[in-house]
Amino acid sequence: MLNPGGIVVNLVFAAIFFYVLYGVIRAAVRDGIGQAEERRRKRQQDPR
């Protein structure tokens, strides 16, 4: 049958992977929002 220890190790690695992926996505979204705000500020200061 299946090794219970192997299943647990795979679940732990999957949990770590998804936690790191969550952090990367969160940082990218935060950076994108910051860039959008900076562009908006520049546009408001210098309308063309």
N, C-alpha and C positions, 0 to 999 in steps of 0.2 A: 504494500500500500504506500501511501505518501508519508514522507517523513515530517512529523509535526514541527520539528525544529527548523527545517528548511522553509516551511510555509511562513513561520514567524519571522525568519530572517528576511524573506522576500517582502513581507508586509512592512517591516521596518524600513528597508531600503526604499520601497515605494512611497512610504510616508515622508521620508527625508527628501526624496526627489520632488514630490509635490509641494513640500514646504519651501524648498529652494526656488522652485518655479513660481510659486506665489510671490515670493520676495522680489524676484526679477521683474515680474509683470507689474507689481505694485510700484517699484522704482521707476519703471518705464512710463507708467501712467502719470506719476507725480512729475517726472521730468517733462513730459509732454504738456501737462497743464501749466507748468512754469514757463515753458517757451511760448505757449499761446497767450498767457498773461503779459509777457514781455512784449510780444508783437502788438497786442491791444494797447498797451501803454505808449509805445512808440507811435502808433497810428493816431492816438488821441492828442499827443503832444505836437505832432507835425502833420496836420491834415493837408491833403493835396487836392 
